[in-house]
């Protein structure tokens, strides 16, 4: 698991996927989220604009990143 540091209070799920290089584009992020492939704190999340805060964990294709503030 790797940590991703954000500067604000939160980051949206689709933006995090791009920022962490888990997807190559916003379009891919949208499709993968809508398909239920992304886990947030261990549960499938289909909300593209889900606000993630420090301590949240996101998993895609077996790779997990944790938000660090």
PQR file of N, CA, C, O and H, with PARSE charges and radii, in Angstrom:
ATOM      1  N   UNK A   1       0.845  -1.169   0.000 -0.4000 1.5000
ATOM      2  CA  UNK A   1       0.000   0.000   0.000 -0.0000 2.0000
ATOM      3  C   UNK A   1       0.893   1.236   0.000  0.5500 1.7000
ATOM      4  O   UNK A   1       1.908   1.301   0.693 -0.5500 1.4000
ATOM      5  N   UNK A   2       0.475   2.214  -0.805 -0.4000 1.5000
ATOM      6  CA  UNK A   2       1.234   3.463  -0.785 -0.0000 2.0000
ATOM      7  C   UNK A   2       0.336   4.595  -0.324  0.5500 1.7000
ATOM      8  O   UNK A   2      -0.889   4.506  -0.405 -0.5500 1.4000
ATOM      9  H   UNK A   2      -0.350   2.160  -1.368  0.4000 1.0000
ATOM     10  N   UNK A   3       0.955   5.654   0.157 -0.4000 1.5000
ATOM     11  CA  UNK A   3       0.205   6.800   0.669 -0.0000 2.0000
ATOM     12  C   UNK A   3       0.249   7.924  -0.345  0.5500 1.7000
ATOM     13  O   UNK A   3       1.270   8.173  -0.986 -0.5500 1.4000
ATOM     14  H   UNK A   3       1.950   5.726   0.222  0.4000 1.0000
ATOM     15  N   UNK A   4      -0.893   8.601  -0.475 -0.4000 1.5000
ATOM     16  CA  UNK A   4      -1.026   9.752  -1.363 -0.0000 2.0000
ATOM     17  C   UNK A   4      -1.345  10.956  -0.482  0.5500 1.7000
ATOM     18  O   UNK A   4      -2.328  10.941   0.259 -0.5500 1.4000
ATOM     19  H   UNK A   4      -1.722   8.398   0.046  0.4000 1.0000
ATOM     20  N   UNK A   5      -0.522  11.992  -0.559 -0.4000 1.5000
ATOM     21  CA  UNK A   5      -0.735  13.191   0.244 -0.0000 2.0000
ATOM     22  C   UNK A   5      -1.557  14.204  -0.543  0.5500 1.7000
ATOM     23  O   UNK A   5      -1.242  14.520  -1.690 -0.5500 1.4000
ATOM     24  H   UNK A   5       0.277  12.004  -1.161  0.4000 1.0000
ATOM     25  N   UNK A   6      -2.617  14.708   0.091 -0.4000 1.5000
ATOM     26  CA  UNK A   6      -3.438  15.740  -0.537 -0.0000 2.0000
ATOM     27  C   UNK A   6      -3.279  17.030   0.254  0.5500 1.7000
ATOM     28  O   UNK A   6      -2.973  17.006   1.446 -0.5500 1.4000
ATOM     29  H   UNK A   6      -2.873  14.451   1.023  0.4000 1.0000
ATOM     30  N   UNK A   7      -3.490  18.151  -0.418 -0.4000 1.5000
ATOM     31  CA  UNK A   7      -3.296  19.437   0.242 -0.0000 2.0000
ATOM     32  C   UNK A   7      -4.584  20.012   0.816  0.5500 1.7000
ATOM     33  O   UNK A   7      -4.535  20.787   1.772 -0.5500 1.4000
ATOM     34  H   UNK A   7      -3.739  18.170  -1.387  0.4000 1.0000
ATOM     35  N   UNK A   8      -5.733  19.650   0.254 -0.4000 1.5000
ATOM     36  CA  UNK A   8      -7.010  20.163   0.739 -0.0000 2.0000
ATOM     37  C   UNK A   8      -7.636  19.247   1.777  0.5500 1.7000
ATOM     38  O   UNK A   8      -7.003  18.310   2.265 -0.5500 1.4000
ATOM     39  H   UNK A   8      -5.772  19.021  -0.523  0.4000 1.0000
ATOM     40  N   UNK A   9      -8.881  19.531   2.103 -0.4000 1.5000
ATOM     41  CA  UNK A   9      -9.601  18.724   3.097 -0.0000 2.0000
ATOM     42  C   UNK A   9     -10.063  17.387   2.504  0.5500 1.7000
ATOM     43  O   UNK A   9     -10.237  16.407   3.229 -0.5500 1.4000
ATOM     44  H   UNK A   9      -9.396  20.292   1.707  0.4000 1.0000
ATOM     45  N   UNK A  10     -10.260  17.355   1.171 -0.4000 1.5000
ATOM     46  CA  UNK A  10     -10.722  16.129   0.522 -0.0000 2.0000
ATOM     47  C   UNK A  10     -10.291  16.130  -0.930  0.5500 1.7000
ATOM     48  O   UNK A  10      -9.837  17.143  -1.461 -0.5500 1.4000
ATOM     49  H   UNK A  10     -10.118  18.151   0.582  0.4000 1.0000
ATOM     50  N   UNK A  11     -10.443  14.964  -1.570 -0.4000 1.5000
ATOM     51  CA  UNK A  11     -10.241  14.811  -3.008 -0.0000 2.0000
ATOM     52  C   UNK A  11     -11.342  13.892  -3.504  0.5500 1.7000
ATOM     53  O   UNK A  11     -11.715  12.939  -2.819 -0.5500 1.4000
ATOM     54  H   UNK A  11     -10.812  14.140  -1.139  0.4000 1.0000
ATOM     55  N   UNK A  12     -11.863  14.171  -4.690 -0.4000 1.5000
ATOM     56  CA  UNK A  12     -12.920  13.329  -5.237 -0.0000 2.0000
ATOM     57  C   UNK A  12     -12.319  12.046  -5.800  0.5500 1.7000
ATOM     58  O   UNK A  12     -11.175  12.019  -6.252 -0.5500 1.4000
ATOM     59  H   UNK A  12     -11.559  14.945  -5.246  0.4000 1.0000
ATOM     60  N   UNK A  13     -13.120  10.988  -5.759 -0.4000 1.5000
ATOM     61  CA  UNK A  13     -12.656   9.657  -6.138 -0.0000 2.0000
ATOM     62  C   UNK A  13     -12.063   9.618  -7.544  0.5500 1.7000
ATOM     63  O   UNK A  13     -10.982   9.062  -7.739 -0.5500 1.4000
ATOM     64  H   UNK A  13     -14.050  11.010  -5.391  0.4000 1.0000
ATOM     65  N   UNK A  14     -12.751  10.199  -8.522 -0.4000 1.5000
ATOM     66  CA  UNK A  14     -12.227  10.134  -9.888 -0.0000 2.0000
ATOM     67  C   UNK A  14     -10.898  10.876 -10.015  0.5500 1.7000
ATOM     68  O   UNK A  14     -10.010  10.440 -10.746 -0.5500 1.4000
ATOM     69  H   UNK A  14     -13.629  10.651  -8.363  0.4000 1.0000
ATOM     70  N   UNK A  15     -10.761  11.993  -9.307 -0.4000 1.5000
ATOM     71  CA  UNK A  15      -9.515  12.757  -9.333 -0.0000 2.0000
ATOM     72  C   UNK A  15      -8.387  11.977  -8.662  0.5500 1.7000
ATOM     73  O   UNK A  15      -7.246  12.013  -9.122 -0.5500 1.4000
ATOM     74  H   UNK A  15     -11.482  12.348  -8.712  0.4000 1.0000
ATOM     75  N   UNK A  16      -8.700  11.277  -7.584 -0.4000 1.5000
ATOM     76  CA  UNK A  16      -7.674  10.489  -6.892 -0.0000 2.0000
ATOM     77  C   UNK A  16      -7.146   9.372  -7.791  0.5500 1.7000
ATOM     78  O   UNK A  16      -5.942   9.121  -7.829 -0.5500 1.4000
ATOM     79  H   UNK A  16      -9.626  11.248  -7.209  0.4000 1.0000
ATOM     80  N   UNK A  17      -8.040   8.708  -8.508 -0.4000 1.5000
ATOM     81  CA  UNK A  17      -7.605   7.622  -9.389 -0.0000 2.0000
ATOM     82  C   UNK A  17      -6.609   8.129 -10.425  0.5500 1.7000
ATOM     83  O   UNK A  17      -5.626   7.452 -10.726 -0.5500 1.4000
ATOM     84  H   UNK A  17      -9.018   8.912  -8.477  0.4000 1.0000
ATOM     85  N   UNK A  18      -6.860   9.311 -10.968 -0.4000 1.5000
ATOM     86  CA  UNK A  18      -5.928   9.898 -11.941 -0.0000 2.0000
ATOM     87  C   UNK A  18      -4.650  10.352 -11.249  0.5500 1.7000
ATOM     88  O   UNK A  18      -3.553  10.093 -11.745 -0.5500 1.4000
ATOM     89  H   UNK A  18      -7.659   9.860 -10.723  0.4000 1.0000
ATOM     90  N   UNK A  19      -4.779  11.030 -10.104 -0.4000 1.5000
ATOM     91  CA  UNK A  19      -3.624  11.551  -9.369 -0.0000 2.0000
ATOM     92  C   UNK A  19      -2.674  10.435  -8.942  0.5500 1.7000
ATOM     93  O   UNK A  19      -1.454  10.598  -8.973 -0.5500 1.4000
ATOM     94  H   UNK A  19      -5.670  11.240  -9.701  0.4000 1.0000
ATOM     95  N   UNK A  20      -3.247   9.298  -8.543 -0.4000 1.5000
ATOM     96  CA  UNK A  20      -2.444   8.166  -8.073 -0.0000 2.0000
ATOM     97  C   UNK A  20      -1.982   7.262  -9.223  0.5500 1.7000
ATOM     98  O   UNK A  20      -1.346   6.234  -8.991 -0.5500 1.4000
ATOM     99  H   UNK A  20      -4.238   9.165  -8.517  0.4000 1.0000
ATOM    100  N   UNK A  21      -2.304   7.648 -10.457 -0.4000 1.5000
ATOM    101  CA  UNK A  21      -1.942   6.864 -11.645 -0.0000 2.0000
ATOM    102  C   UNK A  21      -2.519   5.451 -11.635  0.5500 1.7000
ATOM    103  O   UNK A  21      -1.897   4.514 -12.135 -0.5500 1.4000
ATOM    104  H   UNK A  21      -2.821   8.483 -10.646  0.4000 1.0000
ATOM    105  N   UNK A  22      -3.712   5.305 -11.061 -0.4000 1.5000
ATOM    106  CA  UNK A  22      -4.393   4.015 -11.082 -0.0000 2.0000
ATOM    107  C   UNK A  22      -5.171   3.849 -12.386  0.5500 1.7000
ATOM    108  O   UNK A  22      -5.489   2.729 -12.787 -0.5500 1.4000
ATOM    109  H   UNK A  22      -4.218   6.066 -10.654  0.4000 1.0000
ATOM    110  N   UNK A  23      -5.475   4.967 -13.044 -0.4000 1.5000
ATOM    111  CA  UNK A  23      -6.114   4.962 -14.356 -0.0000 2.0000
ATOM    112  C   UNK A  23      -5.372   5.951 -15.245  0.5500 1.7000
ATOM    113  O   UNK A  23      -4.647   6.815 -14.752 -0.5500 1.4000
ATOM    114  H   UNK A  23      -5.217   5.876 -12.718  0.4000 1.0000
ATOM    115  N   UNK A  24      -5.557   5.822 -16.557 -0.4000 1.5000
ATOM    116  CA  UNK A  24      -4.832   6.698 -17.477 -0.0000 2.0000
ATOM    117  C   UNK A  24      -5.611   7.945 -17.868  0.5500 1.7000
ATOM    118  O   UNK A  24      -5.030   8.904 -18.375 -0.5500 1.4000
ATOM    119  H   UNK A  24      -6.147   5.120 -16.957  0.4000 1.0000
ATOM    120  N   UNK A  25      -6.938   7.942 -17.634 -0.4000 1.5000
ATOM    121  CA  UNK A  25      -7.739   9.098 -18.026 -0.0000 2.0000
ATOM    122  C   UNK A  25      -8.988   9.219 -17.162  0.5500 1.7000
ATOM    123  O   UNK A  25      -9.367   8.293 -16.445 -0.5500 1.4000
ATOM    124  H   UNK A  25      -7.411   7.163 -17.221  0.4000 1.0000
ATOM    125  N   UNK A  26      -9.614  10.386 -17.253 -0.4000 1.5000
ATOM    126  CA  UNK A  26     -10.864  10.592 -16.538 -0.0000 2.0000
ATOM    127  C   UNK A  26     -11.970   9.699 -17.054  0.5500 1.7000
ATOM    128  O   UNK A  26     -12.826   9.252 -16.291 -0.5500 1.4000
ATOM    129  H   UNK A  26      -9.306  11.138 -17.835  0.4000 1.0000
ATOM    130  N   UNK A  27     -11.952   9.437 -18.363 -0.4000 1.5000
ATOM    131  CA  UNK A  27     -12.951   8.543 -18.949 -0.0000 2.0000
ATOM    132  C   UNK A  27     -12.825   7.133 -18.412  0.5500 1.7000
ATOM    133  O   UNK A  27     -13.826   6.477 -18.124 -0.5500 1.4000
ATOM    134  H   UNK A  27     -11.257   9.800 -18.983  0.4000 1.0000
ATOM    135  N   UNK A  28     -11.590   6.669 -18.277 -0.4000 1.5000
ATOM    136  CA  UNK A  28     -11.373   5.337 -17.714 -0.0000 2.0000
ATOM    137  C   UNK A  28     -11.826   5.295 -16.267  0.5500 1.7000
ATOM    138  O   UNK A  28     -12.437   4.319 -15.830 -0.5500 1.4000
ATOM    139  H   UNK A  28     -10.777   7.202 -18.511  0.4000 1.0000
ATOM    140  N   UNK A  29     -11.529   6.354 -15.520 -0.4000 1.5000
ATOM    141  CA  UNK A  29     -11.958   6.424 -14.112 -0.0000 2.0000
ATOM    142  C   UNK A  29     -13.470   6.321 -14.021  0.5500 1.7000
ATOM    143  O   UNK A  29     -13.996   5.570 -13.200 -0.5500 1.4000
ATOM    144  H   UNK A  29     -11.034   7.147 -15.875  0.4000 1.0000
ATOM    145  N   UNK A  30     -14.172   7.073 -14.860 -0.4000 1.5000
ATOM    146  CA  UNK A  30     -15.635   7.060 -14.860 -0.0000 2.0000
ATOM    147  C   UNK A  30     -16.178   5.663 -15.117  0.5500 1.7000
ATOM    148  O   UNK A  30     -17.072   5.203 -14.408 -0.5500 1.4000
ATOM    149  H   UNK A  30     -13.745   7.684 -15.527  0.4000 1.0000
ATOM    150  N   UNK A  31     -15.640   4.985 -16.131 -0.4000 1.5000
ATOM    151  CA  UNK A  31     -16.109   3.635 -16.467 -0.0000 2.0000
ATOM    152  C   UNK A  31     -15.818   2.624 -15.365  0.5500 1.7000
ATOM    153  O   UNK A  31     -16.671   1.798 -15.037 -0.5500 1.4000
ATOM    154  H   UNK A  31     -14.914   5.359 -16.707  0.4000 1.0000
ATOM    155  N   UNK A  32     -14.624   2.684 -14.796 -0.4000 1.5000
ATOM    156  CA  UNK A  32     -14.239   1.710 -13.771 -0.0000 2.0000
ATOM    157  C   UNK A  32     -15.046   1.920 -12.495  0.5500 1.7000
ATOM    158  O   UNK A  32     -15.423   0.955 -11.830 -0.5500 1.4000
ATOM    159  H   UNK A  32     -13.932   3.355 -15.063  0.4000 1.0000
ATOM    160  N   UNK A  33     -15.313   3.195 -12.147 -0.4000 1.5000
ATOM    161  CA  UNK A  33     -16.136   3.485 -10.967 -0.0000 2.0000
ATOM    162  C   UNK A  33     -17.562   3.011 -11.203  0.5500 1.7000
ATOM    163  O   UNK A  33     -18.143   2.338 -10.351 -0.5500 1.4000
ATOM    164  H   UNK A  33     -15.006   3.979 -12.687  0.4000 1.0000
ATOM    165  N   UNK A  34     -18.130   3.357 -12.358 -0.4000 1.5000
ATOM    166  CA  UNK A  34     -19.507   2.959 -12.679 -0.0000 2.0000
ATOM    167  C   UNK A  34     -19.655   1.446 -12.722  0.5500 1.7000
ATOM    168  O   UNK A  34     -20.721   0.914 -12.413 -0.5500 1.4000
ATOM    169  H   UNK A  34     -17.658   3.903 -13.050  0.4000 1.0000
ATOM    170  N   UNK A  35     -18.591   0.755 -13.105 -0.4000 1.5000
ATOM    171  CA  UNK A  35     -18.628  -0.706 -13.171 -0.0000 2.0000
ATOM    172  C   UNK A  35     -18.465  -1.392 -11.826  0.5500 1.7000
ATOM    173  O   UNK A  35     -18.503  -2.620 -11.752 -0.5500 1.4000
ATOM    174  H   UNK A  35     -17.725   1.188 -13.356  0.4000 1.0000
ATOM    175  N   UNK A  36     -18.284  -0.618 -10.762 -0.4000 1.5000
ATOM    176  CA  UNK A  36     -18.150  -1.197  -9.425 -0.0000 2.0000
ATOM    177  C   UNK A  36     -16.799  -1.824  -9.155  0.5500 1.7000
ATOM    178  O   UNK A  36     -16.663  -2.642  -8.245 -0.5500 1.4000
ATOM    179  H   UNK A  36     -18.253   0.379 -10.823  0.4000 1.0000
ATOM    180  N   UNK A  37     -15.783  -1.444  -9.946 -0.4000 1.5000
ATOM    181  CA  UNK A  37     -14.456  -2.043  -9.797 -0.0000 2.0000
ATOM    182  C   UNK A  37     -13.614  -1.401  -8.697  0.5500 1.7000
ATOM    183  O   UNK A  37     -12.608  -1.967  -8.268 -0.5500 1.4000
ATOM    184  H   UNK A  37     -15.893  -0.780 -10.685  0.4000 1.0000
ATOM    185  N   UNK A  38     -14.026  -0.220  -8.244 -0.4000 1.5000
ATOM    186  CA  UNK A  38     -13.226   0.529  -7.271 -0.0000 2.0000
ATOM    187  C   UNK A  38     -13.780   0.311  -5.864  0.5500 1.7000
ATOM    188  O   UNK A  38     -14.979   0.453  -5.624 -0.5500 1.4000
ATOM    189  H   UNK A  38     -14.843   0.240  -8.593  0.4000 1.0000
ATOM    190  N   UNK A  39     -12.887  -0.036  -4.945 -0.4000 1.5000
ATOM    191  CA  UNK A  39     -13.276  -0.207  -3.547 -0.0000 2.0000
ATOM    192  C   UNK A  39     -12.809   0.990  -2.735  0.5500 1.7000
ATOM    193  O   UNK A  39     -11.666   1.430  -2.859 -0.5500 1.4000
ATOM    194  H   UNK A  39     -11.913  -0.152  -5.140  0.4000 1.0000
ATOM    195  N   UNK A  40     -13.703   1.512  -1.902 -0.4000 1.5000
ATOM    196  CA  UNK A  40     -13.357   2.575  -0.965 -0.0000 2.0000
ATOM    197  C   UNK A  40     -13.564   2.005   0.430  0.5500 1.7000
ATOM    198  O   UNK A  40     -14.675   1.637   0.810 -0.5500 1.4000
ATOM    199  H   UNK A  40     -14.632   1.155  -1.802  0.4000 1.0000
ATOM    200  N   UNK A  41     -12.486   1.940   1.176 -0.4000 1.5000
ATOM    201  CA  UNK A  41     -12.525   1.359   2.521 -0.0000 2.0000
ATOM    202  C   UNK A  41     -13.137  -0.046   2.510  0.5500 1.7000
ATOM    203  O   UNK A  41     -13.886  -0.420   3.413 -0.5500 1.4000
ATOM    204  H   UNK A  41     -11.583   2.239   0.867  0.4000 1.0000
ATOM    205  N   UNK A  42     -12.795  -0.820   1.456 -0.4000 1.5000
ATOM    206  CA  UNK A  42     -13.210  -2.212   1.383 -0.0000 2.0000
ATOM    207  C   UNK A  42     -14.564  -2.470   0.757  0.5500 1.7000
ATOM    208  O   UNK A  42     -14.961  -3.628   0.620 -0.5500 1.4000
ATOM    209  H   UNK A  42     -12.187  -0.516   0.723  0.4000 1.0000
ATOM    210  N   UNK A  43     -15.297  -1.417   0.367 -0.4000 1.5000
ATOM    211  CA  UNK A  43     -16.615  -1.594  -0.227 -0.0000 2.0000
ATOM    212  C   UNK A  43     -16.668  -0.953  -1.603  0.5500 1.7000
ATOM    213  O   UNK A  43     -16.093   0.114  -1.819 -0.5500 1.4000
ATOM    214  H   UNK A  43     -14.975  -0.477   0.477  0.4000 1.0000
ATOM    215  N   UNK A  44     -17.360  -1.603  -2.536 -0.4000 1.5000
ATOM    216  CA  UNK A  44     -17.497  -1.064  -3.889 -0.0000 2.0000
ATOM    217  C   UNK A  44     -18.180   0.298  -3.834  0.5500 1.7000
ATOM    218  O   UNK A  44     -19.157   0.486  -3.108 -0.5500 1.4000
ATOM    219  H   UNK A  44     -17.827  -2.469  -2.360  0.4000 1.0000
ATOM    220  N   UNK A  45     -17.657   1.241  -4.605 -0.4000 1.5000
ATOM    221  CA  UNK A  45     -18.212   2.591  -4.636 -0.0000 2.0000
ATOM    222  C   UNK A  45     -18.456   2.972  -6.091  0.5500 1.7000
ATOM    223  O   UNK A  45     -17.551   2.874  -6.920 -0.5500 1.4000
ATOM    224  H   UNK A  45     -16.864   1.088  -5.195  0.4000 1.0000
ATOM    225  N   UNK A  46     -19.689   3.410  -6.407 -0.4000 1.5000
ATOM    226  CA  UNK A  46     -20.026   3.808  -7.764 -0.0000 2.0000
ATOM    227  C   UNK A  46     -20.271   5.311  -7.868  0.5500 1.7000
ATOM    228  O   UNK A  46     -20.794   5.785  -8.877 -0.5500 1.4000
ATOM    229  H   UNK A  46     -20.423   3.490  -5.734  0.4000 1.0000
ATOM    230  N   UNK A  47     -19.899   6.059  -6.840 -0.4000 1.5000
ATOM    231  CA  UNK A  47     -20.066   7.514  -6.841 -0.0000 2.0000
ATOM    232  C   UNK A  47     -18.763   8.183  -7.272  0.5500 1.7000
ATOM    233  O   UNK A  47     -17.791   8.221  -6.517 -0.5500 1.4000
ATOM    234  H   UNK A  47     -19.474   5.674  -6.021  0.4000 1.0000
ATOM    235  N   UNK A  48     -18.757   8.706  -8.491 -0.4000 1.5000
ATOM    236  CA  UNK A  48     -17.558   9.328  -9.045 -0.0000 2.0000
ATOM    237  C   UNK A  48     -17.075  10.518  -8.213  0.5500 1.7000
ATOM    238  O   UNK A  48     -15.871  10.735  -8.081 -0.5500 1.4000
ATOM    239  H   UNK A  48     -19.546   8.675  -9.104  0.4000 1.0000
ATOM    240  N   UNK A  49     -18.003  11.280  -7.659 -0.4000 1.5000
ATOM    241  CA  UNK A  49     -17.652  12.472  -6.888 -0.0000 2.0000
ATOM    242  C   UNK A  49     -17.503  12.233  -5.399  0.5500 1.7000
ATOM    243  O   UNK A  49     -17.472  13.190  -4.625 -0.5500 1.4000
ATOM    244  H   UNK A  49     -18.981  11.103  -7.766  0.4000 1.0000
ATOM    245  N   UNK A  50     -17.409  10.978  -4.979 -0.4000 1.5000
ATOM    246  CA  UNK A  50     -17.260  10.659  -3.551 -0.0000 2.0000
ATOM    247  C   UNK A  50     -16.073  11.412  -2.983  0.5500 1.7000
ATOM    248  O   UNK A  50     -14.971  11.358  -3.529 -0.5500 1.4000
ATOM    249  H   UNK A  50     -17.434  10.201  -5.608  0.4000 1.0000
ATOM    250  N   UNK A  51     -16.303  12.114  -1.885 -0.4000 1.5000
ATOM    251  CA  UNK A  51     -15.232  12.879  -1.246 -0.0000 2.0000
ATOM    252  C   UNK A  51     -14.415  11.963  -0.345  0.5500 1.7000
ATOM    253  O   UNK A  51     -14.948  11.317   0.557 -0.5500 1.4000
ATOM    254  H   UNK A  51     -17.198  12.157  -1.441  0.4000 1.0000
ATOM    255  N   UNK A  52     -13.128  11.920  -0.602 -0.4000 1.5000
ATOM    256  CA  UNK A  52     -12.222  11.095   0.185 -0.0000 2.0000
ATOM    257  C   UNK A  52     -11.394  11.997   1.087  0.5500 1.7000
ATOM    258  O   UNK A  52     -10.931  13.062   0.680 -0.5500 1.4000
ATOM    259  H   UNK A  52     -12.695  12.445  -1.335  0.4000 1.0000
ATOM    260  N   UNK A  53     -11.222  11.548   2.310 -0.4000 1.5000
ATOM    261  CA  UNK A  53     -10.490  12.332   3.297 -0.0000 2.0000
ATOM    262  C   UNK A  53      -9.325  11.517   3.846  0.5500 1.7000
ATOM    263  O   UNK A  53      -9.275  10.303   3.647 -0.5500 1.4000
ATOM    264  H   UNK A  53     -11.598  10.682   2.641  0.4000 1.0000
ATOM    265  N   UNK A  54      -8.388  12.166   4.533 -0.4000 1.5000
ATOM    266  CA  UNK A  54      -7.263  11.419   5.096 -0.0000 2.0000
ATOM    267  C   UNK A  54      -7.730  10.203   5.899  0.5500 1.7000
ATOM    268  O   UNK A  54      -8.657  10.285   6.705 -0.5500 1.4000
ATOM    269  H   UNK A  54      -8.428  13.152   4.695  0.4000 1.0000
ATOM    270  N   UNK A  55      -7.061   9.075   5.657 -0.4000 1.5000
ATOM    271  CA  UNK A  55      -7.404   7.819   6.311 -0.0000 2.0000
ATOM    272  C   UNK A  55      -8.195   6.878   5.418  0.5500 1.7000
ATOM    273  O   UNK A  55      -8.217   5.670   5.655 -0.5500 1.4000
ATOM    274  H   UNK A  55      -6.308   9.009   5.002  0.4000 1.0000
ATOM    275  N   UNK A  56      -8.847   7.421   4.390 -0.4000 1.5000
ATOM    276  CA  UNK A  56      -9.604   6.574   3.460 -0.0000 2.0000
ATOM    277  C   UNK A  56      -8.639   5.762   2.599  0.5500 1.7000
ATOM    278  O   UNK A  56      -7.536   6.209   2.283 -0.5500 1.4000
ATOM    279  H   UNK A  56      -8.829   8.403   4.198  0.4000 1.0000
ATOM    280  N   UNK A  57      -9.074   4.570   2.233 -0.4000 1.5000
ATOM    281  CA  UNK A  57      -8.277   3.681   1.371 -0.0000 2.0000
ATOM    282  C   UNK A  57      -9.056   3.351   0.116  0.5500 1.7000
ATOM    283  O   UNK A  57     -10.252   3.064   0.164 -0.5500 1.4000
ATOM    284  H   UNK A  57      -9.969   4.207   2.490  0.4000 1.0000
ATOM    285  N   UNK A  58      -8.363   3.396  -1.005 -0.4000 1.5000
ATOM    286  CA  UNK A  58      -8.973   3.109  -2.305 -0.0000 2.0000
ATOM    287  C   UNK A  58      -8.194   1.978  -2.953  0.5500 1.7000
ATOM    288  O   UNK A  58      -6.964   1.999  -2.991 -0.5500 1.4000
ATOM    289  H   UNK A  58      -7.391   3.629  -1.044  0.4000 1.0000
ATOM    290  N   UNK A  59      -8.929   0.980  -3.467 -0.4000 1.5000
ATOM    291  CA  UNK A  59      -8.300  -0.178  -4.106 -0.0000 2.0000
ATOM    292  C   UNK A  59      -8.855  -0.357  -5.508  0.5500 1.7000
ATOM    293  O   UNK A  59     -10.064  -0.292  -5.730 -0.5500 1.4000
ATOM    294  H   UNK A  59      -9.928   0.963  -3.436  0.4000 1.0000
ATOM    295  N   UNK A  60      -7.940  -0.585  -6.456 -0.4000 1.5000
ATOM    296  CA  UNK A  60      -8.309  -0.890  -7.835 -0.0000 2.0000
ATOM    297  C   UNK A  60      -7.269  -1.860  -8.377  0.5500 1.7000
ATOM    298  O   UNK A  60      -6.069  -1.617  -8.258 -0.5500 1.4000
ATOM    299  H   UNK A  60      -6.958  -0.637  -6.276  0.4000 1.0000
ATOM    300  N   UNK A  61      -7.722  -2.947  -8.968 -0.4000 1.5000
ATOM    301  CA  UNK A  61      -6.833  -3.958  -9.547 -0.0000 2.0000
ATOM    302  C   UNK A  61      -5.787  -4.456  -8.551  0.5500 1.7000
ATOM    303  O   UNK A  61      -4.638  -4.694  -8.923 -0.5500 1.4000
ATOM    304  H   UNK A  61      -8.697  -3.144  -9.065  0.4000 1.0000
ATOM    305  N   UNK A  62      -6.179  -4.612  -7.299 -0.4000 1.5000
ATOM    306  CA  UNK A  62      -5.267  -5.137  -6.280 -0.0000 2.0000
ATOM    307  C   UNK A  62      -4.281  -4.140  -5.728  0.5500 1.7000
ATOM    308  O   UNK A  62      -3.489  -4.486  -4.851 -0.5500 1.4000
ATOM    309  H   UNK A  62      -7.112  -4.419  -6.997  0.4000 1.0000
ATOM    310  N   UNK A  63      -4.300  -2.910  -6.213 -0.4000 1.5000
ATOM    311  CA  UNK A  63      -3.399  -1.879  -5.700 -0.0000 2.0000
ATOM    312  C   UNK A  63      -4.191  -0.938  -4.800  0.5500 1.7000
ATOM    313  O   UNK A  63      -5.239  -0.422  -5.190 -0.5500 1.4000
ATOM    314  H   UNK A  63      -4.943  -2.629  -6.926  0.4000 1.0000
ATOM    315  N   UNK A  64      -3.676  -0.721  -3.589 -0.4000 1.5000
ATOM    316  CA  UNK A  64      -4.348   0.109  -2.601 -0.0000 2.0000
ATOM    317  C   UNK A  64      -3.540   1.358  -2.319  0.5500 1.7000
ATOM    318  O   UNK A  64      -2.321   1.307  -2.159 -0.5500 1.4000
ATOM    319  H   UNK A  64      -2.826  -1.140  -3.272  0.4000 1.0000
ATOM    320  N   UNK A  65      -4.243   2.490  -2.258 -0.4000 1.5000
ATOM    321  CA  UNK A  65      -3.611   3.743  -1.845 -0.0000 2.0000
ATOM    322  C   UNK A  65      -4.388   4.289  -0.649  0.5500 1.7000
ATOM    323  O   UNK A  65      -5.608   4.145  -0.570 -0.5500 1.4000
ATOM    324  H   UNK A  65      -5.234   2.532  -2.388  0.4000 1.0000
ATOM    325  N   UNK A  66      -3.678   4.907   0.264 -0.4000 1.5000
ATOM    326  CA  UNK A  66      -4.295   5.513   1.440 -0.0000 2.0000
ATOM    327  C   UNK A  66      -4.093   7.019   1.364  0.5500 1.7000
ATOM    328  O   UNK A  66      -3.005   7.500   1.046 -0.5500 1.4000
ATOM    329  H   UNK A  66      -2.687   5.023   0.199  0.4000 1.0000
ATOM    330  N   UNK A  67      -5.165   7.757   1.663 -0.4000 1.5000
ATOM    331  CA  UNK A  67      -5.085   9.206   1.647 -0.0000 2.0000
ATOM    332  C   UNK A  67      -4.397   9.679   2.918  0.5500 1.7000
ATOM    333  O   UNK A  67      -4.749   9.271   4.026 -0.5500 1.4000
ATOM    334  H   UNK A  67      -6.048   7.366   1.922  0.4000 1.0000
ATOM    335  N   UNK A  68      -3.414  10.542   2.736 -0.4000 1.5000
ATOM    336  CA  UNK A  68      -2.664  11.124   3.850 -0.0000 2.0000
ATOM    337  C   UNK A  68      -2.828  12.625   3.757  0.5500 1.7000
ATOM    338  O   UNK A  68      -2.717  13.200   2.674 -0.5500 1.4000
ATOM    339  H   UNK A  68      -3.128  10.873   1.836  0.4000 1.0000
ATOM    340  N   UNK A  69      -3.094  13.267   4.892 -0.4000 1.5000
ATOM    341  CA  UNK A  69      -3.295  14.709   4.883 -0.0000 2.0000
ATOM    342  C   UNK A  69      -2.105  15.394   5.280  0.5500 1.7000
ATOM    343  O   UNK A  69      -2.089  16.624   5.330 -0.5500 1.4000
ATOM    344  H   UNK A  69      -3.184  12.800   5.772  0.4000 1.0000
TER
END
